[in-house]
Amino acid sequence: MVPTAAEAPRPLAGVRVIEIASFVAVPLAGMTLAQLGADVVRIDPVGGAADYRRWPVTEDGTSIYWTGLNKGKRSMAADLRAPEGQRLVQRLIAESGVVLTNMAGRQWLSFDTLVAERADLIHLEVLGRADGSTAVDYTVNAATGFPLVTGPADYGAPINHVLPAWDIACGLHGALAVVAALHRRDRTGEPCRIRLALEDVALGTASALGFLTEAMVNGARRERIGNALYGSYGQTFTGSDGVSFMIVTLTNRHFRDLTELTGTTKVIAALADARDIDFGDEGQRYRHRDVLTGLFNGWFAERTGAQIEAALAGTSLLWDRYRSFADVAADERLGDNAMFRSLHQPRIGDYLAAGLPASLDGVHPPAVAAPALGADTEQLLTELGMTIDDIELLRRNGTVATD
């Protein structure tokens, strides 16, 4: 029997998190914490934040993007520019003890202001750059080198990746930091101020993967190599019907299987002898990748995608065919993936939605529908001890809004 959302493991049950942010990084951190069992309350300005109608949208203008990043949260809408609205949010934060925000520079949301009201506060602030200046994923990506090594070797202009990698990594770093701070608070009762800069996430990743170290130590400038695999042999091949595949060889066995599959074993052995090349060395395979690709291309070009797929299935090779998002959405494997469950999202419809990628005790905590903007305002204010009359007065003067 498939566990329900209520039955899924909830290691952060009992933790309430207040999220005041927009776009990707902080909402992703909040959603990850919600999937781990935290009660995450997203607070938006009345009418919605800057990302409330962001594309993609449905035909009636409902943001698929917004609902995608806010699954499993509760929603409150308040006038965040008015002192009364700010004070309500501060009260919620003080009661909850954890806040996530990317609204840098607002004194009323600062660690120093809020820790005075909650001594064991955990405060995550996501910045563009560590010096406090502004940046977003796309500008950080431009500034850290990746667009200049992305794309075909003969292409001169920068190419940005469509995946907001630094936003995603930043959101997951943020969620991890909050969990670590919760663990410390449980042991010591200490507060924790977490400052996480998007640019630092990108620079830290570039350093860990050797992109920066290579330039510092070797004085080398990484070249553009298209779809080739840097430092080893991997390449895109296209069949006679236009279906393309990514083939990766990380080991000698992988490479041997590729030569046997394409009938090039003897030719490559002769080439190795003639040019004194050791194709058992992945670095040598990388250096001579264009020659190898020329030898392998013919086999792929003579076969359809279905024939190539059937042949590859019998090898140790690492491979897959290139698919569009529409192809992936229609793939039967999506329905067989335990991470996905059918979700009814109001204003959007029914679709397969991913829960937490990690399984906990064999269960992926499933996706839970995103709230309507302000849907939980009244309940949250009631939890603060306000009466119906108090809440109605706040609603009439525009301090809060409900769905």
Backbone hydrogen bonds, N-H to C=O, Kabsch-Sander energy under -0.5 kcal/mol:
donor,donor_aa,acceptor,acceptor_aa,energy
8,A,4,T,-1.1
8,A,5,A,-0.5
12,L,36,L,-2.9
13,A,10,R,-2.0
15,V,12,L,-2.1
17,V,39,D,-2.6
18,I,98,V,-2.6
19,E,17,V,-0.5
19,E,41,V,-3.2
20,I,100,L,-2.9
28,L,24,V,-2.7
29,A,25,A,-2.1
30,G,26,V,-2.8
31,M,27,P,-2.6
32,T,28,L,-2.4
33,L,29,A,-2.1
34,A,30,G,-2.2
35,Q,31,M,-2.5
36,L,32,T,-1.1
37,G,34,A,-1.8
38,A,33,L,-2.4
39,D,15,V,-3.0
40,V,38,A,-1.0
41,V,17,V,-3.2
41,V,39,D,-0.5
42,R,40,V,-0.6
42,R,74,R,-3.2
43,I,19,E,-3.1
43,I,41,V,-0.5
44,D,42,R,-0.6
44,D,76,M,-2.5
46,V,78,A,-0.7
48,G,45,P,-2.7
52,Y,49,A,-1.9
54,R,51,D,-1.3
58,T,62,T,-2.5
61,G,58,T,-1.8
63,S,52,Y,-0.5
64,I,56,P,-2.1
64,I,62,T,-0.7
65,Y,54,R,-0.6
65,Y,56,P,-1.4
67,T,63,S,-1.9
68,G,64,I,-1.9
69,L,65,Y,-1.5
70,N,66,W,-0.6
70,N,67,T,-0.6
72,G,368,V,-0.9
72,G,369,A,-1.0
73,K,70,N,-1.4
74,R,40,V,-2.8
76,M,42,R,-2.4
77,A,401,A,-0.8
78,A,44,D,-2.4
79,D,399,T,-2.9
80,L,78,A,-1.2
82,A,79,D,-0.7
86,Q,82,A,-2.6
87,R,83,P,-2.3
88,L,84,E,-1.8
89,V,85,G,-1.9
90,Q,86,Q,-2.5
91,R,87,R,-2.1
92,L,88,L,-2.0
93,I,89,V,-2.5
94,A,90,Q,-2.6
95,E,91,R,-2.0
96,S,92,L,-2.1
97,G,93,I,-3.3
99,V,122,I,-2.4
100,L,18,I,-2.9
101,T,124,L,-2.2
102,N,20,I,-1.1
103,M,20,I,-0.5
104,A,102,N,-1.6
106,R,103,M,-1.1
107,Q,105,G,-0.8
109,L,106,R,-1.6
110,S,107,Q,-1.4
114,L,110,S,-2.3
115,V,111,F,-3.0
116,A,112,D,-0.6
117,E,114,L,-1.5
118,R,114,L,-1.3
121,L,118,R,-1.6
122,I,97,G,-2.2
123,H,121,L,-0.5
123,H,192,C,-2.8
124,L,99,V,-2.8
124,L,122,I,-0.5
125,E,123,H,-0.6
125,E,194,I,-3.0
126,V,101,T,-2.6
126,V,124,L,-0.5
127,L,125,E,-0.5
127,L,196,L,-2.4
129,R,133,S,-1.6
132,G,129,R,-2.1
140,V,136,V,-2.9
141,N,137,D,-2.8
142,A,138,Y,-1.5
143,A,139,T,-1.7
144,T,140,V,-0.8
144,T,141,N,-0.9
145,G,142,A,-0.6
146,F,141,N,-0.5
148,L,145,G,-1.0
149,V,146,F,-1.7
155,Y,152,P,-1.7
156,G,154,D,-0.5
159,I,147,P,-1.7
165,A,163,L,-2.4
168,I,164,P,-2.2
169,A,165,A,-2.8
170,C,166,W,-2.4
171,G,167,D,-2.6
172,L,168,I,-2.1
173,H,169,A,-2.6
174,G,170,C,-2.7
175,A,171,G,-2.2
176,L,172,L,-2.3
177,A,173,H,-2.5
178,V,174,G,-2.2
179,V,175,A,-2.3
180,A,176,L,-2.4
181,A,177,A,-2.3
182,L,178,V,-2.5
183,H,179,V,-2.0
184,R,180,A,-2.2
185,R,181,A,-2.7
186,D,182,L,-2.2
187,R,183,H,-1.1
188,T,184,R,-2.9
189,G,184,R,-0.5
189,G,185,R,-2.0
192,C,121,L,-2.8
194,I,123,H,-3.4
194,I,192,C,-0.7
195,R,193,R,-0.6
196,L,125,E,-2.6
196,L,194,I,-0.5
198,L,127,L,-2.7
199,E,128,G,-2.4
201,V,197,A,-1.8
202,A,198,L,-1.9
203,L,199,E,-2.9
204,G,200,D,-2.9
205,T,201,V,-2.0
206,A,202,A,-2.6
207,S,203,L,-2.2
208,A,204,G,-2.5
209,L,205,T,-2.3
210,G,207,S,-1.3
211,F,206,A,-1.3
212,L,206,A,-1.3
214,E,210,G,-2.5
215,A,211,F,-1.1
216,M,212,L,-2.2
217,V,213,T,-3.3
218,N,214,E,-1.8
219,G,214,E,-0.5
219,G,215,A,-0.6
220,A,214,E,-1.2
222,R,220,A,-0.6
225,I,149,V,-0.6
226,G,151,G,-2.1
228,A,225,I,-2.1
229,L,234,G,-1.2
230,Y,228,A,-0.6
232,S,229,L,-1.6
233,Y,249,T,-1.0
234,G,232,S,-0.6
235,Q,247,I,-2.1
237,F,245,F,-2.5
239,G,243,V,-3.1
240,S,300,F,-0.6
240,S,303,R,-3.1
242,G,239,G,-1.7
245,F,237,F,-2.9
246,M,320,D,-2.8
247,I,235,Q,-2.6
247,I,245,F,-0.6
248,V,318,L,-3.0
249,T,233,Y,-2.6
250,L,248,V,-0.5
255,F,251,T,-2.1
256,R,252,N,-2.6
257,D,253,R,-2.6
258,L,254,H,-1.9
259,T,255,F,-2.2
260,E,256,R,-2.4
261,L,257,D,-2.6
262,T,258,L,-2.0
263,G,259,T,-0.5
263,G,260,E,-0.7
264,T,259,T,-2.4
265,T,259,T,-0.7
268,I,264,T,-2.7
269,A,265,T,-2.0
270,A,266,K,-2.4
271,L,267,V,-2.3
272,A,268,I,-2.3
273,D,269,A,-2.0
274,A,270,A,-2.7
275,R,271,L,-2.2
276,D,272,A,-0.8
277,I,272,A,-1.9
279,F,277,I,-1.0
281,D,278,D,-1.8
282,E,280,G,-0.6
284,Q,281,D,-0.6
285,R,281,D,-2.0
286,Y,282,E,-2.1
287,R,283,G,-2.4
288,H,284,Q,-1.9
289,R,286,Y,-1.7
292,L,288,H,-2.1
293,T,289,R,-2.8
294,G,290,D,-2.0
295,L,291,V,-1.6
296,F,292,L,-2.2
297,N,293,T,-2.3
298,G,294,G,-0.6
299,W,296,F,-0.7
300,F,296,F,-1.2
301,A,297,N,-2.7
302,E,298,G,-1.2
303,R,300,F,-1.7
308,I,304,T,-2.5
309,E,305,G,-2.7
310,A,306,A,-2.1
311,A,307,Q,-2.0
312,L,308,I,-2.8
313,A,309,E,-1.7
314,G,311,A,-1.1
315,T,312,L,-2.0
318,L,248,V,-1.6
319,W,317,L,-0.6
320,D,246,M,-1.4
322,Y,244,S,-2.5
328,V,324,S,-2.3
329,A,325,F,-2.6
330,A,326,A,-1.5
331,D,327,D,-0.7
331,D,328,V,-0.9
334,L,331,D,-1.5
335,G,331,D,-0.6
336,D,332,E,-1.2
337,N,333,R,-0.8
337,N,334,L,-0.8
340,F,337,N,-1.8
341,R,353,A,-2.0
343,L,351,Y,-3.0
345,Q,343,L,-0.8
345,Q,349,G,-3.0
348,I,345,Q,-2.4
349,G,345,Q,-2.9
351,Y,343,L,-2.0
353,A,341,R,-2.8
353,A,351,Y,-0.5
355,G,339,M,-2.2
356,L,365,P,-2.6
360,L,363,V,-3.7
361,D,359,S,-0.6
363,V,360,L,-1.4
375,A,372,A,-2.4
376,D,75,S,-2.4
377,T,374,G,-1.4
380,L,376,D,-2.6
381,L,377,T,-2.3
382,T,378,E,-2.2
383,E,379,Q,-2.0
384,L,380,L,-0.8
385,G,382,T,-1.8
386,M,381,L,-2.1
391,I,387,T,-2.3
392,E,388,I,-2.5
393,L,389,D,-2.1
394,L,390,D,-1.9
395,R,391,I,-2.3
396,R,392,E,-2.5
397,N,393,L,-2.0
398,G,395,R,-1.1
399,T,394,L,-1.9
400,V,394,L,-1.2
401,A,77,A,-2.1
403,D,374,G,-0.8
